Each structure stands twice: as C-alpha cells, then as structure tokens.
C-alpha cells in the first residue's frame, strides 16, 4: 500500500516548531480505508482469539506460551508486516502498521516480546545487513522460526551504551571474532536463537554482530524477577570466548553506534503507539468498573471525582493518539518519497526514522506518560481491588511502568529532543535563528489586538503562541551558551523544561488538526471532541506558563527577565474554559458507551 504525497504538504523532522500543517495534511485514525480496516480486524482477532486464552500462561512463563504466540503472529503475517516483500514480508504502509500496534497495545508482557523481536531485533538487519544477510535471516524472523534478542545494555552501560566493555577480537586468519563480556536486561533471551550483539573491536570500535543459535561460549543467567512484564523473558547473556564468523559483522566495524541509535528511533515510536493503544483498554477497564461498582446506592461513575479521572485519562490519550498517527503519516510519506527516488525499501525506512527522530522521541515520552497516568488512576478507581492481583488493574500498572525506562529513559529522550533540534539548526537543516529573532523583535513592538476568527481561531492562536515561547526560551538558552555563560550539557533541568514545552505543543497542534479534520468529516461526536480540545488547551496554557517561568530565571535577570516574562504573558493566551463541564461531557460519553468509544 502506498500513500500519495503529491497534494500534501510534508515538513522536515523538527520543523513543526517553525512551520504549520493543515488538517488536510495529516492522517487521523478515523479515516482508515477498507484494507486498513481488514488488518485492524485481523489484529483484534489475534488479541481476542490467540492472546486472551493464553495470557495467564504467558504471565507464568508456562508451556512456552510466549514463544508459541510469537510463532502464531508470524503465521498471521504480523512479524513481517513492516518488512519488504523481497524478504517475504507484507510491506504494509506505516499507517497500517501503526493501527496494528494500536490494537496490540493491551497485550502486556507479550508486547515486550513482540516489539523486541520486530523492532530492535529485526530492524538492524533490515537497515544495515548485507543483501546476503537480509535474505538469510529476515524470512526466518518473519515466520517466527528465528526469535530475536538485542544485546546492548551491560551492567556498567545503560543510557551510556557506547561505554560497553564487551570485547571482540579478530582471529589471526581473519575468519572469526572472539567475543567476551556480558549483557543484561535482554528481552527474549530465554528462547532466542538469533542475537544482535554489540562489542568493542580492539577495545574502542563499537560494532554490531549477528549471532546464530546459541553457540559454544554463550550462556544465560536466570530469568529476572521483575516488577512487571513478568511474562516476557529477561535474562543476562554471557559470552566466554564465543566465536562469531567474520561475515557476521553487522554493518561496518566501528559503526555500531549507527545501528544502535537508528534502530531505537523506530522502536521509540512503536513503544509510544502500543502504550497509547494499551491506555484505551485501561480506560475501558476503568469505565466498566466505575459503572459496575455500587457505593451509596449508586454506581461510582456518578461521582464527579471519578468522572474527572475518566475524562482526564481520555483527554491525555486522545491528544497522544493524534500525535501518533500524525507522525506515522510523516514517516509513511517520507518512505514513499524516498522509494520514488529509487532508495531501497529498507534504507527508506531507516532514513525516514532518522529524519523524524525528534518526533519519535516525543511519541515515546508522550505515549508512556499518558498511559502511566491511565494505569495509575485505574488502580485508584478500582480502590482496594485495584491493589490486589485478583483484578487486572495491578498487572496493567506494573506492566506499563517499564515504558518510561526502556528504548531510552524518558529523561534521555527529553534531552535528545532538544539536542537533536539544536543540532539540525546548527547544521543548517532548520532555520530556527530567523524565527527566534522575529520573536525577539515582536517583543519590542506594540501588541496586536486583532480579533480571532474562525471556530478554532483561539486554538490556532494558542499554538502559534506556544511555538513563539519555545523559540523565546530555546533561543535565549542558545545565545547564553554562545556567549559562554552556560554550558547546555550541564543544564539538564533547563533542557527538560524546553522539551516539555515542545511535547506539549506538538500534542496540542496534533489534537487541533485532528479535531478540525473530524469536524470537516461530520463526526457524530463533535461536542465530545471539542470538549477534549478545549480542556487540553486550557491545561496546556497553564503548563506552558509554568515551564516558561521555571526556565526564564536561569536565562535572564533584571530588565531582560521582565521583558521575557511580558513575552510569556503576551504570547501565551487562551480563553478560560469551564473544564468542569467539559470533563462531565467527556465522562458522560464514556459512561454511556461503557468504555472508550472515540476510536478503537
């Protein structure tokens, strides 16, 4: 399936800070076509008929349930839905794959198994393998005959992956490498027969290797006792004089960092998408329980405090969902554009993920934190039973907690969002300087009191203002570094504030574009959509105020600080909303539908 990009305006990665998209330029899940609907139904069938009957076996790691389900996913084509047909994959477009991830969201432990296999397990081969390696390994990975694990993290190297101590030495005859070291937190290790392993060649050349089966010298630790995702296999992997054929080097010697970083870009997007899909199931669970639980002779869903929680879960997740499908479409358009230029499908996917690495990190952080809010409030709504393993609320709470840690912690991803944006500006790929200066000049001019036009005029104006605030704060930080007054590498709190401004703005704009498009399509839930929009923007305005006020004292003092504070007041405008009534309306929709009814 291919998307037409001829009539659409696409933007470069990170360019959303200085450019706008229109509603017609984005993809929203409600507009899926018939073929995509078929795969959505197939994914739902897999969840209901294949996963549900064995979910308890998976949780106990019994009867090889996880491995068997992975093989079943292979039979149904889900392991290769993103892989080119040349290697026996289905080669579905990115939006269809995102719909599949969305539906797969509730599967808890199995999602870690699935994502580790199809993402960081397979993508390094697709991106960096030789043609011979791709044809040799990808068909088996697609069928599930080969089960992948990704060996990067070590006891002394987590977020700082390139400081790995595992070594690889080439034999004197040049025929094989001998690998020594250990890896930890390796998903799928207990049953994997295909490993992507990273080691330092000659002590300082970080390199990827393909390791088949479990050769002599490869041993495993015991299964980790984890807080959540208990059904997924997680073990240490030890290498003691393990020999790997020289032809099993993945990519180039010394270029393993490219594999590690680029495989993670798409992994972050997939994680955020699945977390978002899982949160919908949690909202369902919360709503059903709130309708069933009787206290004071009425269901607790009648109580305002519970309605707030149901509505807030929905507001946050609907905004993230809007961003997920917006980024999915950007990735899809870029892939098709590159393929039309003659780039191979695998390389097109790699380049697209690299182009939108900032957006992928936004999705990772947004999806994991929105779903974390949902699972936490789900426990609260369930009360005492939510703290018991008798209900599923506790498991969902435990399983989701890892999403803020793996694929790069959310702290690392926040720093990366700002770092990658500034790097693009320094390389001339994005002109942030010009717009930042325009914002500075605007501060010295008389404010405009032009009336706001159109049904969504206030939201459009707010997004414009949010972007100016990003440029104001990021521009001031960059100037302060250029003047030698601060070193941004040592200003993680400041960078975190900027990253949160960026994430909030991206979600706000994505939500606005989706609601505008739904309005054009004549949705029967327009009032609910608008209530979500207004509630999100009301809170986003407050959040942007706080983030700016936290950042500004580190960047300016005296009169300059006063000017910046005036700028926040000037740019950050949105009418006060009756969010109590908006949340009542959102909750009413959930309660009457007995679950999440906006898009499933």
C-alpha positions in Angstrom: 0.0 0.0 0.0 1.3 3.4 -0.9 0.3 6.9 0.2 0.0 9.8 -2.3 2.1 12.8 -1.2 1.5 14.9 -4.2 -1.3 17.1 -2.7 0.0 17.1 0.8 2.4 19.5 2.5 5.1 17.5 4.3 7.6 19.1 6.7 11.0 18.1 7.8 11.7 16.5 11.1 11.6 19.1 13.9 10.2 21.8 11.5 6.9 21.8 13.3 8.4 24.4 15.7 8.6 26.9 12.9 6.1 25.6 10.3 2.4 24.7 10.3 0.5 21.8 8.9 -3.2 21.9 7.9 -5.8 19.4 8.8 -5.8 18.0 5.3 -2.1 17.4 5.5 -2.4 14.9 8.4 -3.7 11.4 8.8 -6.2 10.6 11.6 -7.2 7.0 12.6 -10.8 7.6 11.8 -10.1 7.9 8.1 -8.6 4.4 7.7 -9.5 2.7 4.4 -11.1 -0.7 3.8 -7.8 -2.5 3.5 -6.5 -1.0 6.7 -9.8 -1.9 8.4 -9.2 -5.5 7.4 -5.8 -5.6 9.1 -7.3 -3.8 12.2 -9.9 -6.6 12.4 -7.2 -9.2 11.9 -5.2 -7.7 14.8 -8.3 -7.6 17.0 -8.9 -11.3 16.2 -5.3 -12.1 17.2 -5.7 -10.3 20.5 -9.1 -11.9 21.3 -8.6 -15.4 20.0 -4.9 -16.0 20.3 -3.6 -13.9 23.2 -6.5 -13.8 25.6 -6.7 -17.6 26.0 -3.0 -17.9 26.9 -2.4 -14.6 28.7 -2.2 -16.3 32.1 0.2 -19.0 30.8 2.3 -16.1 29.4 2.3 -14.4 32.7 3.7 -17.5 34.4 6.1 -18.2 31.6 4.4 -21.6 31.3 4.2 -24.1 28.3 6.3 -21.9 26.1 3.2 -19.8 25.6 5.1 -16.6 24.6 7.2 -18.4 22.0 4.2 -20.2 20.6 2.2 -16.9 20.3 5.2 -15.3 18.6 5.1 -18.1 16.0 1.4 -17.6 15.6 1.9 -13.9 15.0 4.4 -15.0 12.3 1.8 -17.3 10.7 -0.7 -14.4 10.5 1.9 -12.1 9.0 2.3 -9.7 11.9 6.1 -10.2 12.4 6.8 -9.1 8.8 4.0 -6.6 8.2 6.7 -3.8 8.1 9.3 -5.8 6.1 9.7 -5.5 2.3 8.2 -8.2 0.1 11.7 -9.1 -1.2 12.3 -10.8 2.1 8.9 -12.4 2.4 7.3 -9.6 4.4 3.9 -8.0 3.8 5.4 -4.5 3.4 2.3 -2.7 4.7 2.4 1.1 4.8 3.4 2.8 8.1 -0.2 3.9 8.9 -1.5 0.3 8.7 1.3 -0.9 10.9 0.5 1.8 13.4 -3.1 0.6 13.5 -1.8 -2.9 14.3 0.4 -1.6 17.1 -2.6 0.4 18.4 -4.7 -2.8 18.6 -1.9 -4.8 20.1 -1.5 -2.3 22.9 -3.3 -4.2 25.7 -1.2 -7.4 25.4 1.1 -6.6 28.4 4.1 -8.8 28.6 3.7 -10.2 25.1 4.2 -6.7 23.7 7.7 -6.6 25.0 8.4 -9.9 23.3 6.8 -8.8 20.1 8.4 -5.3 20.0 11.9 -6.7 20.8 11.6 -9.2 18.0 10.1 -7.0 15.3 11.8 -3.8 16.2 15.3 -3.8 17.7 15.7 -7.5 16.7 14.8 -7.2 13.0 15.4 -3.6 12.0 19.2 -3.7 12.4 19.3 -6.5 9.8 16.9 -4.6 7.5 18.8 -1.3 7.9 22.4 -2.5 8.0 22.6 -6.1 6.9 24.2 -7.1 3.6 21.8 -8.4 0.9 23.1 -11.9 1.8 22.3 -11.4 5.5 18.9 -10.0 4.8 17.9 -12.9 2.6 19.4 -15.4 5.0 17.8 -14.1 8.2 14.7 -12.0 7.6 12.4 -14.8 6.2 13.1 -16.8 9.4 12.5 -13.8 11.6 9.3 -13.0 9.7 7.9 -16.6 10.1 8.9 -16.8 13.8 11.2 -19.7 13.2 14.0 -17.4 14.3 13.3 -15.4 17.5 15.4 -12.3 18.1 17.1 -10.7 21.0 19.0 -7.4 21.1 22.1 -7.4 23.3 23.2 -3.8 24.0 22.9 -3.0 27.7 25.6 -4.0 30.2 25.9 -3.8 34.0 28.0 -0.6 33.6 26.4 0.8 30.4 22.7 1.6 30.3 21.9 5.0 28.8 25.6 5.4 28.0 25.5 2.4 25.7 28.8 3.3 23.9 30.8 2.7 27.0 30.2 -1.1 26.7 33.0 -3.3 27.9 32.2 -6.5 25.9 35.1 -7.1 23.6 35.6 -8.7 20.1 39.0 -9.7 18.7 39.6 -10.8 15.1 41.5 -14.1 14.7 44.9 -14.0 13.1 43.5 -15.7 10.0 40.7 -13.1 9.8 38.0 -15.8 9.8 36.2 -15.1 13.1 35.9 -12.8 16.1 36.1 -14.0 19.7 33.7 -12.2 21.9 33.9 -11.9 25.7 31.7 -10.0 28.1 28.1 -9.8 29.4 24.8 -8.2 28.6 21.8 -7.6 30.9 18.1 -6.9 30.7 18.0 -8.8 27.4 14.3 -9.4 26.3 13.6 -12.7 24.7 17.0 -14.1 25.8 15.5 -17.3 27.3 14.2 -18.6 24.0 16.0 -16.5 21.3 18.0 -18.2 18.6 19.1 -15.0 16.9 21.1 -12.3 18.7 22.2 -8.8 17.6 25.3 -8.3 19.9 27.4 -5.2 20.3 31.0 -5.3 21.3 34.2 -3.2 21.2 36.5 -4.4 18.4 40.1 -3.9 19.6 38.8 -2.1 22.6 37.4 1.0 21.0 35.5 0.2 17.8 31.8 -0.3 18.8 30.5 -2.9 16.4 27.4 -5.0 15.8 27.4 -8.7 15.2 24.8 -11.4 14.3 25.0 -14.4 16.5 23.1 -17.5 15.3 21.5 -20.1 17.6 23.4 -20.4 20.9 27.0 -21.2 20.0 29.5 -22.6 22.4 30.6 -19.8 24.8 27.1 -18.2 25.0 25.3 -18.9 28.3 22.3 -17.4 30.0 21.6 -16.2 33.5 18.3 -17.0 35.4 15.1 -15.2 34.5 15.0 -11.8 36.1 12.3 -11.3 38.8 10.8 -8.1 37.5 8.2 -5.5 38.8 6.1 -6.0 35.7 6.1 -7.7 32.2 6.7 -10.9 34.2 5.6 -13.0 31.2 8.4 -11.7 29.0 11.8 -13.5 29.1 14.5 -11.2 30.5 18.0 -12.6 31.2 21.6 -11.8 31.4 23.7 -13.1 28.4 27.3 -14.1 29.0 30.0 -14.5 26.3 33.1 -16.5 27.1 35.5 -16.9 24.1 32.4 -17.2 21.8 33.4 -17.4 18.2 31.5 -15.5 15.5 32.2 -15.7 11.8 33.8 -12.6 10.4 31.0 -12.4 7.8 28.5 -11.9 10.7 29.7 -8.4 11.3 26.6 -6.2 11.0 27.3 -3.0 9.1 30.8 -1.7 9.4 33.4 -2.3 12.1 33.3 0.8 14.4 29.9 1.9 13.2 27.8 0.0 15.7 26.5 3.3 17.2 24.6 3.9 14.0 22.8 0.6 14.3 22.0 1.1 18.0 20.7 4.7 17.6 18.7 4.2 14.4 17.1 1.0 15.5 15.9 2.8 18.6 14.2 5.7 16.6 11.5 3.4 15.3 11.5 1.4 18.5 10.5 4.6 20.4 7.7 5.3 18.0 6.4 1.8 18.3 6.6 1.8 22.1 4.6 5.0 22.3 2.0 3.7 19.9 1.5 0.5 21.8 1.4 2.3 25.1 -1.3 4.6 23.7 -3.3 1.6 22.5 -2.9 -0.1 25.9 -4.2 3.0 27.6 -7.5 2.7 25.7 -8.0 -0.8 27.1 -7.3 0.6 30.6 -9.9 3.4 30.1 -12.3 0.7 29.1 -11.5 -1.2 32.3 -11.9 1.9 34.4 -15.2 2.8 32.9 -16.7 -0.7 33.2 -15.7 -1.0 36.8 -17.0 2.5 37.6 -20.3 1.6 36.1 -20.5 -1.7 38.0 -19.2 -0.7 41.4 -22.1 0.4 43.6 -21.5 2.7 46.6 -24.0 4.8 48.5 -26.7 3.1 46.3 -25.4 4.3 43.0 -22.5 3.5 40.6 -19.3 5.3 41.4 -19.4 6.6 37.8 -22.0 9.1 39.0 -19.4 10.8 41.2 -17.6 13.9 40.0 -14.2 12.8 41.3 -14.4 9.6 39.3 -15.7 11.4 36.2 -12.7 13.7 36.4 -10.3 10.7 36.3 -12.1 9.0 33.4 -12.2 12.3 31.4 -8.6 13.2 32.1 -7.3 9.8 31.0 -9.3 10.3 27.8 -8.1 13.8 27.2 -4.4 12.9 27.5 -4.6 9.7 25.5 -6.7 11.3 22.7 -4.1 14.0 22.3 -1.2 11.5 22.2 -3.2 9.3 19.7 -3.5 12.4 17.5 0.3 12.8 17.6 1.0 9.1 17.0 -1.0 9.0 13.7 0.4 12.3 12.6 4.0 11.1 13.0 3.0 7.7 11.4 1.9 9.6 8.3 5.0 11.7 8.2 7.1 8.5 8.3 4.9 6.9 5.6 5.2 10.0 3.3 8.9 10.1 3.7 9.3 6.4 3.0 7.3 6.7 -0.2 9.1 9.8 -1.3 12.5 8.1 -0.9 11.3 4.9 -2.6 10.1 7.0 -5.5 13.6 8.4 -5.8 15.0 4.9 -6.1 16.0 4.3 -2.5 15.6 0.7 -1.3 12.6 0.0 1.0 14.8 -0.9 4.0 17.0 2.2 3.6 14.0 4.4 3.1 12.6 3.2 6.4 15.9 3.9 8.1 16.2 7.4 6.7 12.6 8.2 7.5 13.0 7.1 11.1 16.2 9.2 11.3 14.5 12.2 9.8 11.7 12.1 12.3 13.8 11.0 15.3 12.7 14.1 17.3 9.0 13.2 16.7 9.7 9.5 17.6 11.1 10.6 21.0 8.0 12.9 21.5 5.8 9.9 20.9 7.8 7.7 23.3 7.6 10.2 26.1 4.0 11.2 25.5 2.7 7.7 25.0 4.4 6.2 28.0 3.5 9.1 30.4 -0.1 9.3 29.2 -0.5 5.5 29.7 1.2 5.7 33.1 -1.3 8.2 34.2 -4.1 6.0 33.0 -2.9 2.8 34.7 -2.3 4.7 38.0 -5.8 6.2 38.0 -7.2 2.9 37.0 -5.9 1.4 40.3 -7.4 4.3 42.2 -10.8 3.9 40.6 -10.7 0.2 41.5 -9.8 1.0 45.1 -8.8 -1.9 47.2 -9.4 -4.5 44.5 -7.1 -2.5 42.3 -4.2 -3.2 44.7 -5.0 -6.9 44.6 -3.7 -9.3 41.9 -7.3 -10.6 41.8 -8.1 -7.8 39.3 -6.2 -6.8 36.1 -5.6 -3.3 37.3 -2.5 -4.1 39.3 -0.9 -6.0 36.4 -1.6 -3.2 33.9 0.0 -0.8 36.5 3.1 -3.0 36.8 3.5 -3.8 33.1 3.3 -0.2 32.0 5.9 1.1 34.3 8.8 -0.1 32.1 7.7 2.0 29.2 9.3 5.1 30.8 12.6 3.3 31.1 13.4 1.1 28.0 14.1 2.4 24.5 16.0 5.2 26.2 14.6 6.6 29.5 12.2 9.5 29.2 14.9 11.7 30.8 17.3 10.8 28.0 14.6 11.2 25.3 13.8 14.7 26.6 17.4 15.7 26.4 17.6 14.2 22.9 14.5 16.1 21.7 16.2 19.5 22.4 19.7 18.3 21.4 18.6 17.0 18.0 16.5 20.1 17.3 19.5 22.4 18.0 21.9 20.2 16.0 19.6 20.5 13.0 19.6 24.2 13.4 23.4 24.3 13.7 23.8 22.1 10.5 21.5 24.5 8.6 18.8 21.9 8.2 16.3 24.1 10.1 16.3 27.8 10.3 15.5 28.4 14.0 17.6 31.6 14.2 15.4 33.7 11.9 12.1 32.9 13.6 13.7 33.3 17.0 14.9 36.8 16.1 11.4 37.6 14.8 10.0 36.7 18.2 12.6 38.9 19.9 11.7 41.8 17.6 8.0 41.3 18.2 8.6 41.8 21.9 9.7 45.3 21.2 6.6 46.2 19.1 3.1 47.2 20.2 1.0 44.1 20.6 -1.7 43.4 18.0 -5.3 43.4 19.2 -6.7 41.8 16.1 -9.8 39.7 16.6 -9.6 35.9 16.5 -11.5 34.4 13.6 -13.0 31.0 12.9 -14.3 28.3 15.1 -10.9 27.1 16.1 -9.2 30.5 15.9 -8.4 30.6 19.6 -6.7 27.2 19.4 -4.7 28.2 16.3 -3.6 31.4 18.0 -2.6 29.4 21.1 -0.4 27.0 19.0 1.2 30.0 17.3 2.0 31.4 20.8 3.3 28.1 22.1 5.8 27.9 19.3 6.9 31.5 19.9 7.5 30.6 23.6 9.7 27.6 22.5 11.7 29.9 20.3 12.0 32.6 23.0 13.3 30.2 25.6 15.4 27.9 23.3 16.8 31.0 21.6 17.8 32.6 24.9 19.4 29.4 26.0 21.4 29.0 22.8 22.6 32.7 22.9 23.7 32.2 26.5 25.7 29.2 25.5 27.3 31.1 22.6 28.2 33.9 25.0 30.0 31.3 27.2 27.7 32.0 30.1 26.3 28.5 30.4 27.0 25.0 29.0 23.8 23.4 27.9 25.3 19.9 28.5 25.2 20.8 32.2 21.7 22.3 32.1 19.5 19.2 32.1 16.7 20.8 34.2 16.5 23.7 31.7 16.6 21.4 28.7 13.8 19.3 30.3 11.6 22.4 30.6 12.2 23.1 26.9 11.5 19.5 25.9 8.2 19.6 27.9 7.2 22.8 26.0 7.9 21.0 22.7 6.0 17.9 23.7 3.0 19.9 24.9 3.0 22.0 21.8 3.2 19.0 19.4 0.3 17.2 21.2 -1.8 20.4 21.2 -1.3 21.0 17.5 -1.8 17.4 16.6 -5.1 17.4 18.6 -6.2 20.6 17.0 -5.6 19.2 13.4 -7.4 16.0 14.2 -10.5 17.8 15.7 -10.6 20.2 12.7 -10.5 17.2 10.3 -13.2 15.4 12.3 -15.3 18.5 12.1 -14.9 18.6 8.3 -15.8 14.9 8.1 -19.0 15.4 10.1 -18.2 13.3 13.1 -21.2 12.4 15.4 -19.1 13.1 18.5 -18.1 16.7 17.6 -19.1 18.1 21.0 -17.0 15.5 22.8 -14.1 16.2 20.5 -14.4 19.9 21.2 -14.6 19.4 24.9 -11.4 17.3 24.8 -9.7 20.1 22.7 -10.7 22.9 25.0 -9.8 21.0 28.1 -6.4 20.1 26.7 -5.6 23.7 25.6 -6.8 25.2 28.8 -4.4 22.9 30.8 -1.6 23.3 28.1 -1.7 27.1 28.5 -1.2 26.7 32.3 1.6 24.2 31.8 3.4 26.5 29.3 3.2 29.3 31.8 4.8 27.2 34.5 7.5 25.8 32.2 8.5 29.2 31.0 8.5 30.7 34.4 10.7 27.9 35.6 13.2 28.4 32.8 13.4 32.2 32.5 15.3 32.9 35.7 18.1 30.7 34.6 18.3 32.6 31.3 17.8 36.3 32.2 17.9 38.8 35.0 16.8 42.4 35.6 15.1 44.2 32.7 15.7 41.3 30.3 13.9 39.0 32.7 11.0 41.4 32.9 10.8 41.5 29.1 10.8 37.7 28.8 8.0 37.5 31.5 6.0 40.1 29.5 6.6 37.9 26.4 5.1 34.9 28.1 2.0 36.9 29.1 1.8 38.2 25.5 2.2 35.0 23.6 0.5 32.5 25.9 -3.1 33.4 25.6 -6.2 31.1 25.6 -9.7 31.9 26.9 -10.6 30.4 30.3 -12.6 27.3 29.9 -15.2 25.6 32.0 -13.2 22.4 32.2 -15.6 21.0 34.9 -18.4 20.9 32.4 -16.2 19.8 29.6 -14.9 16.8 31.7 -18.5 16.0 32.6 -19.4 15.8 29.0 -16.4 13.6 28.1 -17.1 11.3 31.1 -20.8 11.0 30.1 -19.8 9.7 26.7 -17.5 7.1 28.3 -20.1 6.1 30.9 -23.0 5.7 28.4 -20.8 3.7 26.0 -19.4 1.7 29.0 -15.9 2.2 27.7 -13.7 4.2 25.3 -15.8 4.9 22.3 -13.8 7.6 20.4 -11.7 5.3 18.2 -11.0 1.7 18.8 
